[in-house]
Amino acid sequence: MTLQLHGAVTRRYRRRTLATITWLVPLLALGALAAACGQTTDGQAQTKGEAMTSTETRTPGEHERQEATLMAWPYKTSIWEDKLAPLQAEIAAIAGAIAAHQPVTMAAAPGHEAEARRACGPGVQVVSLEYDDCWTRDMGPIGVYRAGERLGLDWRFNCWGGKFPPWKKDDAFAAEACAALGMPAQPVDMVLEGGAVIVDGEGTLVTTEECLLNENRNPGMSKAEIEATLKEEFGVTKVIWLPYGLAGDTITDGHVDGVAAFVRPGALVVQTGPAGTPDHERLAENRAVLERTTDARGRHFQLIEMRPYPTLQFGSYETRHSYVNFYLCNGAVIVPLCGSAADDEAALATLQGAFPEREVDGVMCPTVTYGGGGVHCVTQQVIAAR
């Protein structure tokens, strides 16, 4: 198991091994911090000194301080077959990279806790929970501040439109994870995956029509009804609808976290597509939408282009590797690498330019890409209790 970190681009790209992570964050400490969120004042839950009202909801941006990261240990050979072992190594490497910056809680299915502990080492807290697969971004709770407390939104999960049964345990995972973290869960009667939305923490949410308006998600809801639910539950005032995710994304049907990511309010990294491919035009249309609009506070967006993605070949199966599917943790950017040296180095350089104040750490995870995701897809931030 190796963390592939490229020192040739900038001094901030540092080589790590799990052996360097020597501290342990007990789950009880996480629970205590989570329980304390009920005592948090409204003003503490807001940024830039703006007080919230007693009933206001705010979803913090991923650039804001986090308490921890929630992940899930993959364990089913029925899903991953011969890819399970390399996937587990990549999940452990991602967890180790994040744990150098903030606590990581790794869910492990009953009977697989010891396996996860051995692979991840003492720097990652393992907790026993029921679930089917490892995509915590999509099945995990999305943290918000509401009425003076921190809670986790528990959206319905139908495995990206009913594609990969069974998913009953995944649908129940958000509430189970909230209980383990000592955080209240708030059920929402709408199908939504966390990778289908990105927020800036200041009232703006970005999503894709291709995913959220797909008939396999919420066929009884209109676009206006879906937008109204997003505004109410996330506490945002503006929803920006991009037309597309990545072309050929037959798993998520075009999640936004494969094509765009907030750097901070008013600034996004946007994926571009290779010339001669459908994504060259599709992702240019996404950019045009962002250029024509403003965020919830009336700011025009600064758009940072990510170079066209490389494609990975697994036998007859070809998939796209999106560098935009990175994860922000405290003080760092954790970037999915694919092993194409020129592409990896260029992506790291772009993100170091976008985040000069953060360390940029790359983790080799082509098997995660094979499964349809990236680092962002297998992580879910636990928002700070403040």
N, C-alpha and C positions, 0 to 999 in steps of 0.2 A: 504494500500500500504506500503510495507516494503522493505527496503534494507537489504538483508541478508548478513552481513559482519562478518567474523569469527575471533574474537580477539584471539582465542586460538592458532593460528598458529604462528603469529608474530605480534608485536606491530603496524606494518604498516597496518594491516587489521583493518580499523576503521569503526565504526557504524556511518551512516549518516541518516538524514531525510531531506526532502525538506525544512523543516522549518528553517534549519540552513543556507540556501542559501539566502542571503539578498540583493545581488547586481543585477543590471539589466544592460544589455548591449543593448543600442538602435540599432535598425536595421540601422539607418542612420550612426551610427559610423562604423558599419561593412562595409557599402557601401563606406564610405569615405576612409577607410583603403584599401579596394579593388581597388578603383579608383587610389589610390596612387601607385599601383603596376606598372603602366605604366612608372613611373619615376624611378623605381628601377634600379640600375646599374647592369651590368652582374655579377660583382664580388660578389655582395651581394646575388645573387641567388644561389651561389655555396658554398659548404662546404670546409673546410680545406684549405681555401685561394686560391683555384684554379679558375682562371678567366674563364668565358665562352666566346666563340666567339659571335659575334652579331647575328648569325643565329642558335646557338646551342640550343637544347632542353634538359631539365633535369627534371625528375620527382623525387621530394624529397621522401625519405623514410618516413614511418609513425612514425619512432622514432624521426624525426626532429620537431622543433618547429612549432606549428600550430596557426592559427589565431582564428579558431572557429570549431565547428562541426555542420554539417547539418543533420537534421533528418526529418521525416514526420509522422504526426499523423494518425494512422489507424482509419477509420470511416465507412467502408462498412460492414454491416451485411450480405450482399450478398456474401462476401468472407469469413468472419470469424464466422458468425452465433453466437452461444452461447459462443464462445471464444473471442468475441470482447472486453468485459469489462475487463477480466483478462489481455488481451494483452495490452490494453490502460494503465492499471496500471503498467505493466512492462516497457512499453515505457517511461512513466513518470519517473519511478525509474531510468532507464538508463540515461535519460536526466539530472536528478538531480545529479547523481553521477559524470557525466562529467562536469556539470556546476560548481561544486566545484573547478574545475581546470582551466577551460577556457570557453569562451562564447559558448552557444548553440543556434542555430537558428532552430526552429521547424516549418516546413511547415504545414499548416492546410488548408484543402479544404474549399471553401466558405460555410459559414453557420456552420462551426465547429471550428471557431477560439476561441470563448468564452469557449467552452468545453475544448480545449487544454490548454488555459490559466489557467483555474480553476485547472486542473489536474497537470500541471507542475509547477505552482507557478511563482512568480516574477523573479526568477533567470533564466528563459528560455524565449528568445525572440520568439514570434509567428508571422509568416508572412503568408498571404493568398496566396496560390498557387493551381493550378489545378494538380491533379494526381489521380491514381487509388489505389495504395497500398503503404506500408510503407518502402519498401526496397531501401533506398537511396544509399546503397553501389553499387547496380547494375544499378539503373536508374539515379543516380546523376552524376554531372560533376566531372571528375578526373582532379585535378589541376596539371599543369605543368608550368615551366618557359621556355619561348621561346622568343628569340630576345629581351631580356631586359624587358619583361613584363610577368605578371602572367595571365594565361587564363585557362578555363575549357574545357577539351576535351568532346565533345558531341557525344558519340558513338551511333549507332542505337541500340534500345532495342526492342526485339520481345517476351518478357515474357518467357525467357528460352526455346526458340524453339516453340513458339506459343501455350503454354500449357493452359494459363488461360486468355482468352479474357474477357473484353476488356483491351487493354494496350496502346491505342493511347495517353492518357494523360501521362502515364508513359514515353513513348518514347519522348514526348515533354518536360518532366520535367527538364532535364539538362539545356537546353537553358533558360527556365523560371527561374530556380534557379540562373543561372549566372546573368541574368538581375536584379534579386532581390538583389544580392550581389554586383552589380556594376562591375562584372568581365566579360571580353569578352569571348564568347563561340566560340569554334572551332569545326565545324561539322566533323565527320569522317565517311566515307561511309563503315562501317563494323560493324557487330553485335558483341558487347562485353559487358559483365557485369563486374563491378568493382571487384566483388568477384572471378572472373576467373583469376586474375593476382595479384601478389605481387612484389614489387620492393624494392631495397635496397638503392636507391638514388645515387649509384655509378656505374651505368651501367649494373646492373643485374636484369633480370625479370624472375620469375618462374611462370609456368602455368601447366595445365594438358592436355594431349592429349585427354583424355576422354571427356572433355568439348569442348575445342576450335576446335577439329577436328570432332565434332559431325555434322552430315549432317543437323541438324535442325538449325544451326547457319549461316554458310557461305558456302553453298554447291558449289558455283562457284569458291571458292578459294582453292588453294593447301596449304599444310603445309608451303612450302617455301614462298608463297605470304602472308600468315597470319603472319609469323615471320618477314618478311620484313616490314609489316605495323606496327607491334608492335615496332620494332626498330626505325622506323621513327617517329612515333607519341609520344612514351614515351622517346625517346632519349637514349635508351639503346644500348649496344653493344653485349650483350650476352643474349640469351633466353634459359632457362633450361626447358626442357619438362619432367615433371613427368608423368608416365603412368596413374595414378589413382587419383580420389577423393574418397569419402567414398562409399562403396558398397551400392547399393540400393537407391542411391540418384536420385530419379526419378523426382525431381524438377529442380535442377541446372545442372544435368548430370555431377556432379563431380567437383565442384568449388575447387580451390586450397586453399581458405581461410578456408576450413574445415579440411585440413590435414597439413598445414604448415604456419608459420608466421615468418617474420624476427624479430629478437631481435635488431639487428644492422647489418651493413655490415659484412659479413663473419660468421654470427651466425643465426641459425634458431631453432625454436621449431617445432618438428615434431610429429604428432599424431601417436599412435600405436593402433593396433586392438586387441581385445580379442582373446585368443587362441581358436582354433576351429571354427572361423568365417572366411569368405572370406577376411575380412580386415586384418587379421593377416598376410597373405601372400602378399596381395596387398600393404599394407603400408610398409612392409619390402622391397618390390621392389622399392618403392619411395625412401626409405632411401639409398638403394644401388646405385641408380642413383646419389644422392647427394654426396655419398662417393667417387664415381668415377670421379667426375667433380670438377672444380674450378669455382670461380665467375669471373666477368669481369676483375678483377685486379689480377687474378692468385692465389687467396687465397683458400686453402682448407677450407671447412665449419666446424665450430663447430656445432654439432647437439645435441640438448637438447630434450630428449624423454619425451613426455607427456604420462602418464599412459593410458592404454586402456580405451576407452570411456564407460560410462554407457549407457544403453538403457532406454527409457521412453515409457510407455504404455498408450495409450489413447483409451480405449475400445479395439477394434480389431486392431487398428493402432499402430505400433511400430516404433520408430525413434531413431536415435543416437544423443547423446549430445556431441558435440565437444568443449572442453575447449580451443582449439587452435583458435577458432573464437572470440578472445578477441580484444579490441580496445585500441590503444595507444593514450593517450592525454598528454598534457603538465604535466609532473611530475607523471603520474599515468598509471596504467594498469587496464582497466575495464573488468572484467571477468564474463562470463555467468555461473551462478550456476543453478543446477537442483533440489536440495533438497535431494540428496543422500549424507549424511554428510561425510562419509569416502572419497568418490570420490571428493566432493567439497573441503575438507580440503587438500587433497593430491595435487589437481590441483593448489590451491592457494600457497602451499608451493613450488611447482616446479617453478611457475612463479615468486615468490619472490626471489628464487635463481637465476633465469635468469635475473631479473631486480632489483638488490640490491639497485640501486639508486632511484627507483620509489616506490611510494605507490601502493599497490595492493588492489583494491576494488572489491569485488564480488557483483553481483546483481542477484537476483533470477529471472529467465526468462524461465521457462519451456514452456510457450505458444509460445514464439518466436521459441523455438526448434521445437515445434509441427508444426509451419509454415514452417520449413525447414531451419532455420538460427540460428544466435546467435547475440551477441552484435555487432560484426563487420559488419554483414549484414544490420543492421538498422542504421548505421552511415556512414558518409562520411566526411573526414577531409577537411576543407577549409585551403589550404596551406597559409603560412605566406607571407605577402607583405613585401619583404625585398630586 
